[in-house]
């Protein structure tokens, strides 16, 4: 069984990460600009006699730095799905770098698209006592595409094409 999983063809592979448009260099530039603007405003108000304002400007910059770094740390999150003929491997890595893997049998799985009005669209793999939500890091349209692709891949896994057996040798 191990050899079949290892050498079987990959029917579907998806690697999902959070969408972040701000790079580390861009984040540093934003922090520098915010610090400079806050320093200028704080100095102006200090000269005008409003001495508490520079302290609040410093707190504002510190809070922005903490939130931007926390946002950047979220980039470490990864979710991946790899479907082979004999197994579906679901792997999740959190912000601390810990990876949790779960191997499921594709023959018992179904893909549920939970789409309720006013709620976030969710994709769930369910079957045989298993329920796993996938695509947590994706947007709504990407989740719908993932559900469609998973359904197609699971169908092809359960119904392999053996048409090549009908071909006559040359």
Secondary structure, 3 states (H helix, E strand, C coil): CHHHHHHCCEEEEEEEECCCCCCHHHHHHHHHHHHHHHHHHHHHHHHHCCCHHHHHHHHHHHHHHHHHHHHHHHHHCEEEEEEECCCEEEEEECCCCCEEEEEECCCCCEEEEECCCCCCCEEEEEECCEEEEECCCCCHHHHHHHHHHHHHHHHHHHCCCCHHHHCCCC
